């Protein structure tokens, strides 16, 4: 069982939405103790969690997303998961937070920028509001990851935390002094769609040479397939590189250089206190060794000592962050 301790000025602290940021404030004295439900909608799985008022895990549920089935079946799976989680706290007050692989457009109310493209262009927030009949907060998965790691994970104790997610897709979340910064349009941290090569491969977002086309596990696997004519998953490619496979060595070398260059662009603007990496590729030791060294050489400064750290909460960060931002 995972025990979480909220960093705040009172033992019954909570997260509140404050117009563009998530802010952690202490509840009023003698307020009712509540449970916290979090749902993480991912490209491959939907995960749900129930935390008690002391942020200890009570229940966890996982099911396949199966986004290829279409929007409505995915919507129904989210509703079913909420029903199962709510049954755990039947009769008790509980907050609800939902994180998504994209974000909700403040102009149209539709889901956008989601690498599970079947979900883009749908009114996910409005549909869930109608069907669930209860308040909830909805936030980008990278922001939920960054919030959880900033408060309870590898970024704990740091003022400005940059959370990078390298997995099926690529994203980032920014937490400053315990607050998620999502920006005026809700797109702060869309690092995966910064173009690092205008002549690079086309991205589903409509641009070319996006970070996601180079630093996701999907991109690494596609590059290996194109380079060799063979298929291998990202973990296998890294392992082959460690054993001297020529093609894998070349691709990993290029991957680390692209990682350093892409992160250096963000560091030049944000200058974070710590960088925390999550997602399926976070297990690559090379990111924290050679990748970090190359980043130091590319940062425009005479000194760079910002730590690049592996996440502490693992795959749980997103769903825990969702529970933390719930209302």
C-alpha positions in Angstrom: 0.0 0.0 0.0 1.4 3.4 -1.0 1.3 6.1 1.6 1.3 9.7 0.4 1.9 12.7 2.6 0.7 16.1 1.2 3.1 18.9 1.7 1.0 21.8 3.0 0.3 24.0 6.0 -2.3 21.7 7.4 -2.7 17.9 7.6 -5.9 18.0 5.6 -4.5 19.9 2.6 -6.0 19.6 -0.8 -5.5 20.9 -4.4 -7.8 23.6 -5.8 -8.3 24.9 -9.3 -7.4 28.6 -9.4 -7.9 29.7 -13.0 -4.9 28.5 -15.0 -3.1 26.8 -12.1 -3.7 24.1 -9.6 -3.0 25.5 -6.1 -2.6 23.5 -2.9 -4.5 25.1 0.0 -5.4 23.9 3.5 -9.0 23.0 4.0 -10.8 25.0 6.7 -10.5 23.6 10.2 -12.9 20.8 11.0 -13.8 20.1 7.4 -15.0 16.6 6.6 -12.4 14.0 5.7 -12.8 12.9 2.1 -11.6 10.2 -0.2 -10.0 11.0 -3.6 -10.7 9.2 -6.8 -8.4 9.6 -9.8 -8.8 8.2 -13.3 -5.9 8.2 -15.8 -7.1 7.8 -19.4 -4.0 6.6 -21.3 -3.4 5.6 -24.9 -3.2 1.9 -24.0 -4.9 1.6 -20.6 -7.3 3.3 -18.3 -6.3 3.3 -14.6 -8.3 4.3 -11.6 -7.3 4.7 -7.9 -9.0 5.5 -4.6 -7.0 7.3 -2.0 -8.2 7.9 1.5 -8.1 11.2 3.3 -4.5 10.6 4.3 -3.7 9.8 0.6 -3.2 6.1 1.2 -4.2 3.8 -1.6 -7.5 1.9 -1.0 -8.2 0.4 -4.5 -6.7 0.4 -8.0 -8.3 -0.8 -11.2 -6.9 -1.1 -14.7 -8.6 -1.9 -18.1 -7.5 -1.6 -21.7 -8.4 1.7 -23.4 -8.9 0.1 -26.9 -9.1 3.5 -28.5 -9.4 1.9 -31.9 -12.9 0.9 -30.9 -13.9 4.5 -31.1 -14.9 7.3 -28.8 -18.2 6.1 -27.4 -16.8 2.7 -26.1 -13.9 4.5 -24.4 -16.3 7.0 -22.8 -18.4 4.1 -21.5 -15.2 2.4 -20.0 -14.4 5.6 -18.1 -18.0 5.7 -16.7 -17.8 2.0 -15.7 -14.4 2.6 -14.0 -15.8 5.5 -12.1 -18.8 3.4 -11.0 -16.4 0.7 -9.6 -14.3 3.2 -7.8 -17.2 5.1 -6.4 -18.6 1.8 -5.0 -15.4 1.6 -2.8 -16.4 4.8 -1.0 -20.1 4.4 -1.1 -21.8 6.8 1.3 -18.6 8.8 1.8 -17.6 12.1 0.2 -15.0 11.8 -2.5 -13.3 14.2 -5.0 -12.7 13.2 -8.6 -9.9 14.1 -11.0 -9.4 12.8 -14.5 -6.3 13.1 -16.6 -6.3 12.7 -20.3 -3.6 12.2 -23.0 -4.5 15.5 -24.5 -6.2 18.6 -23.2 -9.6 20.3 -23.5 -9.8 23.3 -25.8 -10.9 26.4 -24.0 -12.4 27.6 -27.3 -14.4 24.6 -28.4 -14.6 22.4 -25.3 -13.3 19.5 -27.4 -10.4 17.1 -26.7 -7.3 18.1 -28.6 -3.6 17.3 -29.0 -4.1 13.6 -28.0 -1.8 11.0 -29.5 -4.7 8.5 -29.3 -6.1 10.5 -32.2 -9.4 8.6 -32.2 -10.3 10.7 -29.1 -9.5 14.1 -30.6 -12.4 16.4 -31.5 -14.9 14.9 -29.0 -16.6 16.7 -26.0 -15.1 14.4 -23.4 -15.5 16.8 -20.5 -19.1 17.7 -21.3 -20.1 14.1 -22.0 -18.7 13.0 -18.7 -20.2 15.9 -16.8 -23.6 14.9 -18.2 -23.3 11.2 -17.6 -21.5 11.3 -14.2 -23.7 14.1 -12.8 -21.0 15.3 -10.4 -18.2 17.8 -10.3 -14.7 16.8 -11.3 -11.4 18.3 -12.5 -9.8 17.3 -15.8 -6.2 17.8 -16.6 -3.5 16.8 -19.1 -1.7 13.6 -18.1 1.8 15.1 -18.2 0.6 17.8 -15.8 -0.8 15.2 -13.4 2.5 13.3 -13.6 4.5 16.5 -12.8 2.2 17.4 -9.9 2.5 13.9 -8.3 6.3 13.9 -8.7 6.7 17.5 -7.5 4.7 16.8 -4.3 5.5 13.2 -3.5 8.1 12.0 -5.9 11.6 12.8 -7.3 10.8 16.5 -7.5 9.8 16.9 -3.9 11.4 19.9 -2.2 12.2 21.7 -5.5 10.6 25.0 -6.5 10.4 24.6 -10.2 9.8 21.0 -11.5 9.9 20.1 -15.2 8.3 16.7 -15.7 9.0 15.0 -19.0 7.0 12.0 -20.2 8.7 9.8 -22.8 6.5 6.9 -23.8 4.0 6.2 -26.6 3.9 9.9 -27.0 6.0 12.8 -25.5 4.7 15.5 -23.2 5.7 17.7 -20.3 4.3 19.3 -17.2 5.5 22.3 -15.3 5.0 22.7 -11.5 6.1 25.9 -9.8 5.9 26.1 -6.0 3.4 23.3 -5.8 1.2 24.6 -8.6 0.7 23.2 -12.1 1.2 25.9 -14.7 -1.1 25.2 -17.6 -1.0 28.6 -19.3 -3.5 30.9 -20.9 -4.6 28.4 -23.4 -3.9 25.2 -21.5 -1.0 24.3 -23.7 2.0 25.0 -21.4 4.2 21.9 -21.5 3.3 20.8 -25.0 6.9 20.0 -25.5 6.2 17.0 -27.7 5.0 19.3 -30.4 7.9 21.7 -30.5 9.5 21.3 -33.9 13.3 20.6 -33.8 13.6 20.0 -37.5 11.3 21.8 -39.9 12.3 19.3 -42.6 11.7 16.3 -40.4 9.0 13.6 -40.6 5.4 14.7 -40.6 3.5 14.6 -37.2 -0.2 14.0 -36.7 -0.5 17.5 -35.3 0.2 18.9 -38.8 3.7 20.0 -38.3 7.0 18.4 -39.2 10.0 17.4 -37.1 8.2 17.5 -33.7 10.0 16.2 -30.6 7.5 13.4 -30.4 8.6 12.1 -33.8 12.1 11.6 -32.3 11.9 10.9 -28.6 8.9 8.6 -28.2 9.2 4.9 -27.9 7.0 4.7 -31.0 9.5 6.8 -32.9 12.5 4.8 -31.8 10.8 1.6 -32.9 9.8 3.1 -36.3 13.4 4.4 -36.9 14.8 0.9 -36.1 12.3 -0.7 -38.5 13.2 1.7 -41.3 16.9 1.4 -40.6 17.1 -2.4 -40.5 13.9 -3.7 -41.9 13.3 -5.6 -38.7 11.0 -4.9 -35.8 11.9 -4.6 -32.1 10.4 -2.7 -29.2 12.2 0.2 -27.6 13.5 -1.7 -24.6 15.0 -4.4 -26.9 16.6 -1.7 -29.1 18.3 -0.2 -26.0 19.5 -3.6 -24.8 20.9 -4.4 -28.2 22.8 -1.1 -28.2 24.3 -1.9 -24.9 25.6 -5.2 -26.4 27.2 -3.4 -29.4 24.6 -3.9 -32.2 25.7 -1.5 -34.8 22.3 -0.2 -35.9 21.0 0.0 -32.4 24.1 1.9 -31.2 23.7 4.4 -34.0 20.0 5.0 -33.3 20.5 5.3 -29.5 23.4 7.8 -30.1 21.1 9.9 -32.2 18.3 9.6 -29.7 20.4 10.9 -26.9 21.6 13.9 -29.0 18.1 14.7 -29.9 17.0 14.4 -26.3 19.7 16.8 -25.1 18.9 19.4 -27.8 15.2 19.3 -27.2 15.5 19.6 -23.4 18.1 22.4 -23.8 15.5 24.4 -25.6 13.1 24.2 -22.7 15.8 24.8 -20.1 16.8 28.0 -21.9 13.3 29.4 -21.2 12.3 27.7 -18.0 15.6 27.0 -16.2 14.0 24.5 -13.8 15.4 23.3 -10.5 14.9 19.7 -11.4 14.0 17.6 -14.4 12.0 14.4 -13.7 11.5 11.8 -16.4 8.5 9.5 -16.7 6.9 7.2 -19.2 8.0 3.9 -20.7 11.5 5.2 -21.7 12.3 6.5 -18.2 14.0 3.2 -17.4 16.8 4.0 -19.8 19.9 4.6 -17.7 21.5 6.4 -20.6 19.2 9.4 -20.2 20.6 10.2 -16.8 24.2 9.5 -17.7 25.2 10.3 -21.3 22.0 12.2 -22.0 22.5 14.5 -19.0 26.1 15.1 -20.0 25.1 16.1 -23.5 22.5 18.3 -22.1 25.1 20.1 -20.0 27.1 20.8 -23.1 24.1 22.2 -25.0 22.7 24.6 -22.3 23.6 28.2 -23.0 25.4 28.9 -19.8 28.9 28.4 -18.3 27.5 26.1 -15.7 24.6 23.6 -15.6 23.9 21.4 -12.6 20.1 20.9 -12.7 19.6 17.2 -11.8 17.9 14.9 -14.4 16.1 12.3 -12.3 14.1 9.1 -12.8 10.6 9.4 -11.5 9.9 7.9 -8.1 6.2 7.0 -8.4 6.5 5.0 -11.6 3.4 4.3 -13.7 1.3 5.4 -10.7 2.2 9.1 -11.0 -0.5 10.0 -13.5 -3.4 8.5 -11.7 -2.1 9.7 -8.3 -1.8 13.2 -9.8 -5.3 12.9 -11.1 -6.6 12.1 -7.6 -4.6 15.1 -6.2 -6.2 17.6 -8.6 -9.7 16.3 -8.1 -12.6 18.4 -6.9 
